[in-house]
Amino acid sequence: MSYFKISNETAVQAFKDFNAAKSALIEQATVLANHFGGEPIFSNRIDKVSFAGINFHNFNQLENNHLWFKPKATNCFASEPKYGKPKAADREALEAIKATYNAMKPEPVSREPLLASLGVSYGDCLFSRLDMFLHNDVIYLDTSLPLIDATEIFGSEYQAAKNEYTAGKKASKQPAQASAA
């Protein structure tokens, strides 16, 4: 394993842009899933992050569940509206569901600009490890790939930055506690 850090402004901005777009995708997908009474499921691939469908916890009790694809383990229990020709009685209801679903469905977020700013493509990542995170405007990477503008660092520096990053994420997720003074 090799550890690197990149503070190149272009790469850092590409990382921030990717995270902002990913947050927007998650927010839009959550609104869509909540509209239909479920939770969003995402596909996290090397080249992109995308909305995969809705997880209905009560699929069998769902009104008009025959208009949705049945959740299966092979599709991570994601459902989306059926396509094809429905029965005449269901045509109008299915078209309404599809129209709302398609209008609210978020576009996938590509990782290509971020990977390009690091000097790699998604094809390079198929057989090589690439773990990365952004902390204090520095991208820390754990990879064996050749990178642009990267400085190799010791594992201890990488681990210290990762511990700070993880602690910061945990602290931001905990609700603020009010103190009585």
Backbone as ProteinMPNN parsed JSONL, in Angstrom:
{"seq_chain_A": "MSYFKISNETAVQAFKDFNAAKSALIEQATVLANHFGGEPIFSNRIDKVSFAGINFHNFNQLENNHLWFKPKATNCFASEPKYGKPKAADREALEAIKATYNAMKPEPVSREPLLASLGVSYGDCLFSRLDMFLHNDVIYLDTSLPLIDATEIFGSEYQAAKNEYTAGKKASKQPAQASAA", "coords_chain_A": {"N_chain_A": [[0.83, -1.175, 0.0], [0.463, 2.204, -0.757], [0.674, 5.539, 0.318], [-0.641, 8.768, -0.258], [-0.775, 12.349, -0.648], [-2.614, 15.094, -1.909], [-2.648, 18.419, -2.692], [-3.303, 20.033, -4.707], [-5.031, 22.624, -6.246], [-6.93, 22.317, -8.312], [-7.599, 19.575, -8.225], [-8.58, 19.388, -5.599], [-10.793, 21.105, -5.777], [-12.293, 19.679, -7.672], [-12.89, 17.43, -6.148], [-14.473, 18.601, -4.139], [-16.577, 19.557, -5.729], [-17.619, 17.129, -6.684], [-18.493, 15.982, -4.236], [-20.459, 17.869, -3.512], [-22.297, 17.599, -5.616], [-22.987, 14.935, -5.234], [-24.213, 15.079, -2.712], [-26.445, 16.631, -3.398], [-27.713, 14.831, -5.124], [-28.371, 12.787, -3.3], [-30.138, 14.165, -1.645], [-32.225, 14.848, -3.476], [-33.032, 12.274, -4.252], [-33.943, 11.282, -1.835], [-36.167, 12.919, -1.362], [-37.762, 12.076, -3.513], [-38.118, 9.307, -2.893], [-39.391, 9.513, -0.395], [-41.747, 10.724, -1.207], [-43.117, 8.622, -2.379], [-43.298, 6.946, -0.236], [-41.104, 5.436, 0.679], [-37.605, 4.494, 1.024], [-34.558, 5.785, -0.34], [-32.38, 3.969, -2.562], [-29.037, 3.521, -3.5], [-26.629, 3.304, -6.155], [-23.302, 2.732, -6.111], [-20.741, 3.098, -7.986], [-17.542, 2.654, -9.634], [-17.244, 4.593, -11.619], [-19.417, 6.306, -11.278], [-22.053, 7.651, -9.161], [-25.334, 6.771, -8.477], [-28.951, 6.963, -8.384], [-30.755, 4.143, -7.503], [-33.263, 3.118, -7.013], [-36.331, 2.632, -5.129], [-36.74, 1.604, -1.789], [-39.243, -0.118, -0.45], [-40.469, -0.742, 2.627], [-42.745, -2.013, 3.301], [-43.755, -3.503, 1.084], [-45.668, -5.441, 0.234], [-48.024, -4.523, 1.399], [-48.391, -2.203, 0.103], [-50.308, 0.144, -1.656], [-51.4, -0.376, -4.92], [-49.187, -2.006, -5.546], [-48.732, -3.741, -7.582], [-48.018, -2.23, -9.699], [-45.403, -1.669, -9.497], [-41.999, -2.799, -9.783], [-41.187, -5.828, -8.26], [-39.367, -6.004, -5.243], [-36.162, -7.487, -5.064], [-33.412, -9.542, -4.005], [-31.411, -9.527, -5.905], [-31.563, -7.021, -7.074], [-30.922, -5.359, -5.017], [-33.144, -4.942, -3.435], [-34.524, -2.834, -4.53], [-37.136, -0.905, -5.918], [-38.911, 0.163, -8.806], [-41.107, 1.95, -11.026], [-43.117, -0.171, -13.09], [-42.581, -0.995, -16.53], [-43.735, -1.129, -19.903], [-46.779, -2.472, -21.311], [-49.49, -1.859, -19.402], [-52.457, -3.297, -17.866], [-55.638, -2.191, -19.055], [-57.178, -0.965, -17.045], [-55.252, -0.151, -15.239], [-53.636, 1.57, -16.583], [-53.767, 4.453, -16.53], [-53.12, 5.055, -13.843], [-50.535, 3.958, -13.638], [-49.161, 5.491, -15.541], [-49.291, 7.991, -14.319], [-47.766, 7.529, -12.015], [-45.292, 6.884, -13.208], [-44.726, 9.297, -14.547], [-44.415, 11.142, -12.441], [-42.32, 9.899, -11.022], [-40.225, 9.817, -12.957], [-39.911, 12.556, -13.417], [-38.948, 13.445, -11.0], [-36.692, 11.942, -10.582], [-33.274, 11.851, -9.867], [-30.314, 12.824, -11.713], [-27.458, 10.754, -12.485], [-24.26, 11.071, -10.801], [-21.165, 11.781, -12.007], [-17.907, 10.388, -11.523], [-15.799, 10.832, -13.082], [-14.614, 13.491, -13.707], [-13.335, 14.039, -11.246], [-11.591, 11.815, -10.974], [-10.03, 12.221, -13.267], [-8.766, 14.603, -12.56], [-7.002, 13.643, -10.742], [-5.35, 12.184, -12.272], [-6.004, 9.665, -13.187], [-8.15, 7.116, -14.613], [-11.446, 5.617, -14.643], [-11.096, 3.045, -15.521], [-8.503, 2.405, -14.743], [-8.935, 2.004, -12.093], [-10.259, -0.371, -11.827], [-8.774, -2.659, -11.205], [-7.14, -1.903, -9.195], [-6.638, -0.608, -5.952], [-8.284, 2.259, -4.642], [-8.675, 4.409, -2.338], [-9.946, 7.314, -0.887], [-10.097, 10.511, 0.733], [-11.173, 13.789, 1.705], [-9.624, 16.201, 3.613], [-9.208, 19.086, 5.452], [-8.721, 20.632, 3.1], [-6.981, 18.975, 1.683], [-6.384, 16.144, -0.245], [-6.317, 12.861, 0.697], [-4.894, 9.777, -0.122], [-5.041, 6.237, -0.614], [-3.466, 4.092, -2.433], [-2.127, 2.266, -5.267], [-1.868, 3.347, -7.681], [-0.486, 5.436, -10.303], [-0.266, 8.872, -9.745], [-1.167, 12.338, -10.426], [0.658, 15.175, -9.419], [1.022, 14.264, -6.775], [2.111, 13.707, -3.441], [4.063, 11.416, -1.838], [3.404, 9.911, 1.282], [3.982, 8.931, 4.733], [2.485, 6.065, 6.248], [1.629, 6.566, 8.826], [1.081, 9.335, 8.867], [-1.013, 9.419, 7.061], [-2.89, 7.811, 8.433], [-3.287, 9.315, 10.773], [-4.495, 11.63, 9.709], [-6.763, 10.429, 8.666], [-8.003, 9.511, 11.001], [-8.611, 11.966, 12.256], [-10.362, 13.003, 10.334], [-12.444, 11.079, 10.395], [-13.278, 11.355, 13.061], [-14.21, 13.977, 12.956], [-16.376, 13.673, 11.188], [-18.057, 12.028, 12.706], [-18.576, 13.699, 14.872], [-19.981, 15.772, 13.64], [-22.338, 14.511, 12.979], [-23.602, 14.023, 15.36], [-26.144, 15.343, 17.452], [-26.205, 18.731, 18.552], [-25.494, 19.514, 21.899], [-27.209, 21.156, 24.404], [-26.053, 23.281, 26.922], [-26.676, 23.791, 30.338], [-26.246, 26.638, 32.019]], "CA_chain_A": [[0.0, 0.0, 0.0], [1.161, 3.481, -0.789], [-0.168, 6.639, 0.776], [-0.321, 10.018, -0.92], [-1.649, 13.49, -0.414], [-2.659, 16.036, -3.023], [-3.26, 19.692, -2.3], [-3.525, 20.739, -5.969], [-6.306, 23.34, -6.195], [-7.857, 21.74, -9.286], [-8.069, 18.291, -7.701], [-9.386, 19.655, -4.399], [-12.07, 21.654, -6.232], [-13.027, 18.577, -8.302], [-13.392, 16.612, -5.051], [-15.57, 19.352, -3.517], [-17.687, 19.569, -6.684], [-18.209, 15.789, -6.658], [-19.228, 15.827, -2.979], [-21.654, 18.721, -3.562], [-23.237, 16.964, -6.543], [-23.45, 13.708, -4.586], [-25.158, 15.497, -1.668], [-27.672, 17.039, -4.084], [-28.328, 13.585, -5.593], [-28.953, 12.116, -2.135], [-31.284, 14.957, -1.218], [-33.297, 14.686, -4.459], [-33.504, 10.889, -4.186], [-34.687, 11.14, -0.586], [-37.466, 13.555, -1.599], [-38.502, 11.17, -4.397], [-38.494, 8.094, -2.159], [-40.382, 9.899, 0.615], [-43.008, 11.003, -1.916], [-43.793, 7.344, -2.606], [-43.374, 6.2, 1.02], [-39.996, 4.504, 0.85], [-36.275, 5.058, 1.235], [-33.774, 5.646, -1.572], [-31.264, 3.038, -2.669], [-28.07, 4.097, -4.418], [-25.608, 2.485, -6.789], [-22.024, 3.423, -5.949], [-19.802, 2.428, -8.879], [-16.255, 3.319, -9.804], [-17.359, 5.761, -12.497], [-20.51, 7.213, -10.934], [-23.0, 7.357, -8.096], [-26.651, 7.013, -9.047], [-30.144, 6.514, -7.68], [-31.082, 2.83, -8.04], [-34.676, 2.814, -6.842], [-36.935, 2.876, -3.822], [-36.937, 0.454, -0.91], [-40.502, -0.071, 0.292], [-40.386, -1.717, 3.716], [-44.031, -2.7, 3.362], [-44.119, -3.631, -0.322], [-46.894, -6.232, 0.053], [-49.169, -3.727, 1.824], [-48.395, -0.981, -0.699], [-51.415, 0.271, -2.592], [-50.921, -0.451, -6.314], [-47.851, -2.604, -5.623], [-48.612, -4.454, -8.857], [-47.497, -1.285, -10.688], [-43.983, -1.509, -9.201], [-41.217, -4.03, -9.821], [-41.065, -6.453, -6.944], [-37.98, -5.947, -4.761], [-35.461, -8.783, -4.994], [-32.023, -9.421, -3.545], [-30.555, -9.255, -7.063], [-31.561, -5.584, -7.362], [-30.757, -4.687, -3.716], [-34.483, -4.652, -2.924], [-34.974, -1.562, -5.087], [-38.315, -0.967, -6.78], [-39.195, 1.296, -9.656], [-42.36, 1.667, -11.74], [-43.031, -1.128, -14.192], [-42.708, -0.445, -17.872], [-44.486, -2.027, -20.763], [-48.204, -2.146, -21.441], [-50.296, -2.349, -18.283], [-53.871, -3.548, -18.162], [-56.351, -0.943, -19.345], [-57.639, -0.357, -15.794], [-54.1, 0.385, -14.519], [-52.826, 2.413, -17.469], [-53.732, 5.839, -16.076], [-52.396, 5.109, -12.562], [-49.121, 3.701, -13.903], [-48.618, 6.656, -16.236], [-49.128, 9.058, -13.317], [-46.611, 7.15, -11.184], [-44.082, 7.02, -14.033], [-44.467, 10.713, -14.827], [-43.885, 11.742, -11.213], [-41.032, 9.244, -10.738], [-39.223, 10.269, -13.923], [-39.683, 13.992, -13.249], [-38.217, 13.668, -9.754], [-35.508, 11.089, -10.53], [-32.038, 12.628, -10.053], [-29.318, 12.35, -12.678], [-26.256, 10.211, -11.849], [-23.124, 11.974, -10.611], [-19.968, 11.142, -12.545], [-16.633, 10.543, -10.822], [-14.761, 11.034, -14.099], [-13.814, 14.716, -13.53], [-12.491, 13.877, -10.061], [-10.524, 10.868, -11.301], [-9.147, 12.87, -14.242], [-7.944, 15.596, -11.854], [-5.971, 12.884, -10.024], [-4.492, 11.573, -13.272], [-6.398, 8.279, -13.428], [-9.49, 6.941, -15.161], [-12.121, 4.546, -13.899], [-10.512, 1.772, -15.957], [-7.337, 2.153, -13.894], [-9.405, 1.648, -10.75], [-10.906, -1.683, -11.821], [-7.933, -3.681, -10.614], [-6.277, -1.287, -8.186], [-7.332, 0.035, -4.833], [-8.249, 3.721, -4.601], [-9.447, 4.969, -1.233], [-9.553, 8.707, -0.723], [-10.964, 11.406, 1.489], [-10.724, 15.179, 1.724], [-9.536, 16.719, 4.98], [-8.479, 20.368, 5.5], [-8.334, 20.971, 1.725], [-5.958, 18.062, 1.189], [-6.92, 14.827, -0.573], [-5.46, 11.765, 1.142], [-5.193, 8.609, -0.943], [-4.421, 4.947, -0.358], [-3.536, 3.475, -3.756], [-0.864, 1.952, -5.948], [-1.956, 3.979, -8.996], [0.333, 6.643, -10.493], [-1.112, 10.049, -9.611], [-0.613, 13.635, -10.801], [0.86, 16.13, -8.324], [0.853, 13.612, -5.479], [3.276, 13.571, -2.579], [3.96, 10.188, -1.048], [3.509, 10.172, 2.714], [4.039, 7.752, 5.588], [1.195, 5.534, 6.685], [1.233, 7.203, 10.086], [0.474, 10.622, 8.539], [-2.303, 9.091, 6.451], [-3.787, 7.313, 9.475], [-3.619, 10.435, 11.66], [-5.468, 12.455, 8.99], [-8.01, 9.658, 8.569], [-8.628, 9.523, 12.329], [-9.195, 13.306, 12.431], [-11.491, 13.089, 9.404], [-13.509, 10.226, 10.928], [-13.773, 11.99, 14.283], [-14.972, 15.146, 12.537], [-17.642, 13.209, 10.621], [-18.897, 11.549, 13.809], [-18.982, 14.858, 15.67], [-20.97, 16.552, 12.896], [-23.592, 13.765, 12.934], [-24.233, 14.049, 16.674], [-26.849, 16.611, 17.683], [-25.548, 19.65, 19.493], [-26.066, 19.431, 23.24], [-27.312, 22.466, 25.071], [-25.56, 23.231, 28.297], [-27.4, 24.68, 31.265], [-25.251, 27.357, 32.824]], "C_chain_A": [[0.876, 1.239, 0.0], [0.175, 4.572, -0.426], [0.323, 7.935, 0.153], [-1.219, 11.12, -0.393], [-1.504, 14.432, -1.596], [-3.331, 17.302, -2.516], [-3.463, 20.598, -3.522], [-4.933, 21.337, -5.971], [-7.349, 22.73, -7.132], [-8.452, 20.436, -8.768], [-8.967, 18.484, -6.484], [-10.755, 20.196, -4.803], [-12.916, 20.569, -6.895], [-13.635, 17.664, -7.232], [-14.592, 17.297, -4.388], [-16.796, 19.381, -4.427], [-18.404, 18.215, -6.699], [-19.041, 15.602, -5.394], [-20.507, 16.656, -2.962], [-22.719, 18.103, -4.471], [-23.814, 15.685, -5.94], [-24.46, 14.032, -3.485], [-26.492, 15.915, -2.278], [-28.434, 15.81, -4.595], [-29.032, 12.882, -4.439], [-30.201, 12.847, -1.663], [-32.466, 14.78, -2.166], [-33.89, 13.285, -4.397], [-34.326, 10.647, -2.927], [-36.077, 11.757, -0.72], [-38.34, 12.639, -2.465], [-38.999, 9.95, -3.633], [-39.553, 8.405, -1.099], [-41.746, 10.163, -0.009], [-43.822, 9.719, -2.099], [-43.834, 6.463, -1.356], [-42.27, 5.175, 1.227], [-38.705, 5.224, 1.159], [-35.45, 4.849, -0.034], [-32.684, 4.586, -1.443], [-30.345, 3.591, -3.751], [-27.147, 3.028, -4.982], [-24.311, 3.283, -6.744], [-20.977, 2.65, -6.755], [-18.514, 3.232, -8.99], [-16.411, 4.617, -10.584], [-18.459, 6.734, -12.114], [-21.277, 6.732, -9.712], [-24.369, 7.68, -8.666], [-27.75, 6.496, -8.132], [-30.57, 5.202, -8.316], [-32.558, 2.479, -7.929], [-35.122, 3.089, -5.422], [-37.067, 1.562, -3.061], [-38.226, 0.687, -0.13], [-40.43, -1.145, 1.37], [-41.661, -2.543, 3.816], [-44.567, -2.94, 1.953], [-45.444, -4.37, -0.508], [-48.145, -5.475, 0.482], [-49.311, -2.441, 1.003], [-49.588, -0.978, -1.661], [-50.814, 0.332, -4.005], [-49.523, -1.051, -6.414], [-47.657, -3.39, -6.918], [-48.099, -3.538, -9.975], [-45.992, -1.037, -10.513], [-43.282, -2.846, -9.37], [-41.032, -4.538, -8.406], [-39.6, -6.4, -6.497], [-37.392, -7.354, -4.607], [-34.036, -8.534, -4.527], [-31.102, -9.064, -4.71], [-30.527, -7.774, -7.445], [-31.505, -4.768, -6.071], [-32.086, -4.222, -3.136], [-34.997, -3.284, -3.366], [-36.186, -1.802, -5.991], [-38.368, 0.297, -7.621], [-40.458, 0.96, -10.438], [-42.131, 0.681, -12.883], [-43.11, -0.389, -15.514], [-43.381, -1.491, -18.741], [-45.94, -1.602, -20.789], [-48.961, -2.727, -20.248], [-51.716, -2.674, -18.746], [-54.566, -2.197, -18.319], [-56.772, -0.218, -18.068], [-56.491, 0.329, -15.047], [-53.294, 1.4, -15.323], [-52.676, 3.841, -16.938], [-52.927, 5.979, -14.782], [-50.895, 4.905, -12.782], [-48.475, 4.89, -14.602], [-48.39, 7.817, -15.271], [-47.917, 8.781, -12.427], [-45.319, 7.362, -11.963], [-43.728, 8.483, -14.284], [-43.858, 11.396, -13.605], [-42.491, 11.208, -10.925], [-39.942, 9.782, -11.659], [-38.913, 11.754, -13.79], [-38.819, 14.265, -12.016], [-36.891, 12.906, -9.684], [-34.235, 11.898, -10.797], [-31.101, 11.978, -11.075], [-28.122, 11.764, -11.923], [-25.15, 11.264, -11.756], [-21.867, 11.227, -11.038], [-18.747, 11.42, -11.672], [-15.508, 10.875, -11.801], [-13.967, 12.33, -13.924], [-12.876, 14.638, -12.322], [-11.322, 12.948, -10.366], [-9.528, 11.483, -12.278], [-8.244, 13.892, -13.556], [-6.834, 14.936, -11.041], [-4.997, 12.206, -10.982], [-4.8, 10.118, -13.54], [-7.768, 8.269, -14.099], [-10.146, 5.789, -14.423], [-11.59, 3.175, -14.304], [-9.278, 1.397, -15.147], [-7.756, 1.604, -12.537], [-10.046, 0.261, -10.679], [-10.085, -2.736, -11.092], [-6.97, -3.147, -9.572], [-7.132, -0.598, -7.141], [-7.198, 1.555, -4.965], [-9.213, 4.186, -3.517], [-8.982, 6.399, -1.054], [-10.568, 9.453, 0.12], [-10.335, 12.784, 1.482], [-10.754, 15.675, 3.157], [-8.658, 17.965, 4.975], [-7.902, 20.761, 4.139], [-7.124, 20.194, 1.209], [-6.649, 16.724, 0.923], [-5.889, 13.794, -0.138], [-5.887, 10.512, 0.396], [-4.406, 7.391, -0.473], [-4.551, 4.178, -1.675], [-2.14, 3.085, -4.248], [-0.845, 2.568, -7.351], [-1.002, 5.168, -9.101], [-0.574, 7.868, -10.545], [-0.385, 11.306, -10.072], [-0.464, 14.481, -9.538], [0.704, 15.534, -6.932], [2.186, 13.54, -4.744], [3.093, 12.306, -1.755], [4.209, 10.513, 0.416], [3.608, 8.848, 3.472], [2.618, 7.326, 5.97], [0.706, 6.184, 7.958], [0.581, 8.562, 9.842], [-0.914, 10.409, 7.943], [-3.304, 8.687, 7.533], [-4.208, 8.424, 10.437], [-4.665, 11.336, 11.006], [-6.813, 11.733, 8.891], [-8.742, 9.632, 9.908], [-9.288, 10.868, 12.61], [-10.445, 13.47, 11.576], [-12.686, 12.298, 9.942], [-14.116, 10.834, 12.188], [-14.624, 13.211, 13.95], [-16.321, 14.77, 11.955], [-18.585, 12.754, 11.721], [-19.42, 12.71, 14.633], [-20.064, 15.662, 14.962], [-22.323, 15.835, 12.818], [-24.315, 13.784, 14.267], [-24.925, 15.389, 16.868], [-26.127, 17.448, 18.734], [-26.273, 19.562, 20.842], [-26.083, 20.816, 23.847], [-26.826, 22.333, 26.496], [-26.335, 24.22, 29.138], [-26.381, 25.351, 32.159], [-25.918, 28.294, 33.787]], "O_chain_A": [[1.9, 1.298, 0.68], [-0.995, 4.535, -0.807], [1.525, 8.178, 0.046], [-2.261, 10.874, 0.215], [-0.437, 14.556, -2.197], [-4.439, 17.264, -1.981], [-3.76, 21.784, -3.38], [-5.911, 20.631, -5.725], [-8.523, 22.639, -6.775], [-9.66, 20.215, -8.86], [-9.997, 17.821, -6.355], [-11.77, 19.792, -4.235], [-14.132, 20.538, -6.705], [-14.757, 17.182, -7.387], [-15.604, 16.653, -4.11], [-17.925, 19.245, -3.954], [-19.633, 18.155, -6.722], [-20.171, 15.117, -5.463], [-21.532, 16.2, -2.454], [-23.901, 18.088, -4.13], [-24.995, 15.388, -6.119], [-25.46, 13.328, -3.341], [-27.551, 15.592, -1.739], [-29.66, 15.759, -4.507], [-30.167, 12.429, -4.587], [-31.204, 12.22, -1.322], [-33.593, 14.583, -1.713], [-35.107, 13.119, -4.479], [-35.298, 9.892, -2.953], [-37.058, 11.184, -0.245], [-39.522, 12.454, -2.177], [-40.176, 9.6, -3.719], [-40.504, 7.642, -0.928], [-42.779, 9.861, 0.589], [-45.049, 9.726, -1.991], [-44.352, 5.347, -1.408], [-42.484, 4.155, 1.882], [-38.7, 6.404, 1.509], [-35.624, 3.847, -0.728], [-32.146, 4.346, -0.362], [-30.807, 4.069, -4.787], [-26.919, 1.988, -4.363], [-24.239, 4.388, -7.281], [-20.401, 1.676, -6.27], [-18.424, 4.356, -8.495], [-15.787, 5.624, -10.252], [-18.449, 7.878, -12.57], [-21.169, 5.58, -9.291], [-24.558, 8.736, -9.271], [-27.507, 5.697, -7.228], [-30.735, 5.135, -9.534], [-33.051, 1.632, -8.673], [-34.403, 3.689, -4.624], [-37.456, 0.54, -3.626], [-38.3, 1.564, 0.73], [-40.34, -2.332, 1.057], [-41.649, -3.649, 4.356], [-45.718, -2.609, 1.665], [-46.262, -3.96, -1.332], [-49.23, -5.759, -0.025], [-50.258, -1.681, 1.2], [-49.841, -1.95, -2.373], [-49.823, 1.027, -4.232], [-48.746, -0.648, -7.279], [-46.523, -3.671, -7.304], [-47.782, -4.009, -11.067], [-45.385, -0.292, -11.282], [-43.874, -3.9, -9.137], [-40.757, -3.774, -7.481], [-38.699, -6.713, -7.276], [-38.037, -8.269, -4.095], [-33.522, -7.422, -4.65], [-30.108, -8.365, -4.513], [-29.572, -7.317, -8.072], [-31.976, -3.631, -6.027], [-32.14, -3.218, -2.425], [-35.797, -2.655, -2.674], [-36.24, -2.784, -6.731], [-37.923, 1.363, -7.195], [-40.843, -0.207, -10.505], [-41.095, 0.7, -13.548], [-43.648, 0.715, -15.592], [-43.564, -2.631, -18.314], [-46.289, -0.508, -20.345], [-49.06, -3.946, -20.104], [-52.11, -2.362, -19.87], [-54.118, -1.189, -17.773], [-56.728, 1.011, -18.014], [-56.723, 1.283, -14.304], [-52.371, 2.02, -14.795], [-51.567, 4.374, -16.904], [-52.14, 6.915, -14.639], [-50.079, 5.602, -12.18], [-47.346, 5.255, -14.276], [-47.405, 8.545, -15.395], [-47.139, 9.686, -12.124], [-44.365, 7.946, -11.449], [-42.557, 8.859, -14.237], [-42.889, 12.146, -13.73], [-41.581, 11.977, -10.617], [-38.864, 10.158, -11.199], [-37.779, 12.172, -14.025], [-38.043, 15.221, -12.003], [-36.059, 13.19, -8.822], [-34.124, 12.556, -11.831], [-31.102, 10.762, -11.269], [-27.802, 12.23, -10.829], [-25.114, 12.219, -12.532], [-21.547, 10.17, -10.495], [-18.571, 12.522, -11.153], [-14.387, 11.167, -11.384], [-12.739, 12.285, -13.987], [-11.746, 15.124, -12.381], [-10.178, 13.27, -10.044], [-8.32, 11.291, -12.138], [-7.08, 14.034, -13.93], [-5.845, 15.58, -10.69], [-3.948, 11.712, -10.566], [-3.952, 9.397, -14.065], [-8.457, 9.288, -14.146], [-9.49, 5.068, -13.67], [-11.633, 2.238, -13.507], [-9.031, 0.219, -14.891], [-7.024, 0.838, -11.912], [-10.343, -0.227, -9.589], [-10.645, -3.61, -10.43], [-6.08, -3.866, -9.117], [-8.209, -0.078, -7.432], [-6.146, 2.069, -5.346], [-10.411, 4.334, -3.753], [-7.784, 6.679, -1.064], [-11.737, 9.076, 0.205], [-9.13, 12.936, 1.28], [-11.777, 15.584, 3.836], [-7.504, 17.915, 4.547], [-6.746, 21.17, 4.037], [-6.346, 20.699, 0.399], [-7.405, 16.23, 1.76], [-4.731, 13.846, -0.553], [-7.076, 10.213, 0.289], [-3.273, 7.497, -0.003], [-5.627, 3.671, -1.993], [-1.123, 3.521, -3.709], [0.088, 2.334, -8.12], [-0.735, 5.836, -8.102], [-1.542, 7.895, -11.305], [0.845, 11.348, -10.109], [-1.355, 14.5, -8.688], [0.294, 16.231, -6.004], [3.24, 13.339, -5.347], [2.091, 12.145, -1.06], [5.105, 11.287, 0.751], [3.349, 7.781, 2.915], [1.692, 8.136, 6.004], [-0.499, 6.341, 8.155], [-0.375, 8.915, 10.533], [-1.864, 11.12, 8.274], [-4.438, 9.168, 7.544], [-5.36, 8.468, 10.868], [-5.614, 11.761, 11.664], [-7.87, 12.352, 9.017], [-9.969, 9.72, 9.944], [-10.397, 10.916, 13.142], [-11.456, 14.005, 12.03], [-13.812, 12.796, 9.942], [-15.335, 10.825, 12.359], [-15.647, 13.45, 14.592], [-17.311, 15.461, 12.193], [-19.778, 13.055, 11.682], [-20.58, 12.708, 15.047], [-20.971, 16.18, 15.612], [-23.349, 16.483, 12.612], [-25.528, 13.581, 14.307], [-24.388, 16.437, 16.508], [-25.523, 16.925, 19.67], [-27.502, 19.538, 20.903], [-25.095, 21.549, 23.803], [-27.16, 21.372, 27.19], [-26.615, 25.34, 28.711], [-25.728, 24.694, 32.969], [-25.239, 28.983, 34.548]]}, "name": "protein", "num_of_chains": 1, "seq": "MSYFKISNETAVQAFKDFNAAKSALIEQATVLANHFGGEPIFSNRIDKVSFAGINFHNFNQLENNHLWFKPKATNCFASEPKYGKPKAADREALEAIKATYNAMKPEPVSREPLLASLGVSYGDCLFSRLDMFLHNDVIYLDTSLPLIDATEIFGSEYQAAKNEYTAGKKASKQPAQASAA"}
